Amino acid sequence: MRKSSFILLVFASMGVFAQDLKSGGVLKPEQAIMDIRHYTVALDVDPTQKSINGYTEIDLNLTKPSDVLLFDFWHGLTVKEILVNGKKERFTHGKDDLIKISSPQQAGRIKVKISYGGKPGVAERAPWIGGFQWEKDAKGNPWISISCQGEGGKIYFPCKDHPSDEPNEGADMIITVPKGLVVTAPGLLQKVTTRGNKSTYHWKTNYTISNYCILFNAGNYKLAKRMYTTVNGNKVPMEYYVLEENFDKAEKLLDLYEQSAKILEKYFGEYPWVKEAIRITETPHLGMEHQTNIAYGNKYRYEKVGNSDFDWLLHHEFG
């Protein structure tokens, strides 16, 4: 048996699914008439089983009548039920990674709720080959991260995976994890609810956003924060969700974050998401430019530029 075949066999036996998905491509006619307005991703995350279960709600405007609604979604997760404007509809979901809902719809506003679950694909080489990472920190706590720049958000939630259409009204993320873990996501934290041995974090962004940035991280995080004054005089929270074990390094990284912000604002103007936050989350992969909440995993390996410390990875992802 060839080595590559053996590795794939081992992955399959472990329930780990390699992903060969590409975001974007030719815009499908069935999707060209859909104007995505908002996503709500609500999931219960189980790091022991390495599984997710919940639903995604997609609010959209249909620009003309259609006999089909088409969404991108990885076939390795199981769709359980679909409601269109509250009515249960039949659907197909195959290895082409498409959900097809054959139901005549008039032009106008539509809400689609897709319930699903299973074991999401595991990142083979995050962030370059994306997926979920089910890691542990130095103290043995679960440390969960997602990266999907190349693959698109369809690796774990149903969406219209095309760069021509971002949700104009933003996105909500309602993520439930074992009590003790902290969830980070785009935008601003709305509330945290704890019931029994689980906590639910509700994050919300009102800005339009690429679907590969609609994701969450979870870990034994502590929050370091300060207030940043933009080049236009606006006050924006600057935050770092850092593993508890690295909390003593947080203020130094925020110093460098503020330094990068001032450099970038000097040449490119005010930070674009001034009504929400300038945030970093520590991740087990190197990094990614997730909107309002960049991923950082450079392990505080600074270099000297002139006489000052500089973190190229932090500056790159923020830029």
Secondary structure, DSSP 8 states (H G I E B T S, - for coil): --HHHHHHHHHHHHT-------S--S--HHHHTEEEEEEEEEEEEETTTTEEEEEEEEEEEESS-EEEEEEE--TTSEEEEEEETTEE---EE-TTSEEEEEEEE-SEEEEEEEEEEE---B-SBTTTB-EEEEEE-TTS-EEEEEE-TTT-GGGTS-B---TT---TT-EEEEEEEETT-EEE-SSEEEEEEEETTEEEEEEEE-S---GGG---EEESEEEEEEEEE-TTS-EEEEEEEEEGGGGGGHHHHHHHHHHHHHHHHHHH-S-TTTTS-EEEEE-SSSEE--TTSEEE-STT--EEETTEEE-HHHHHHH-
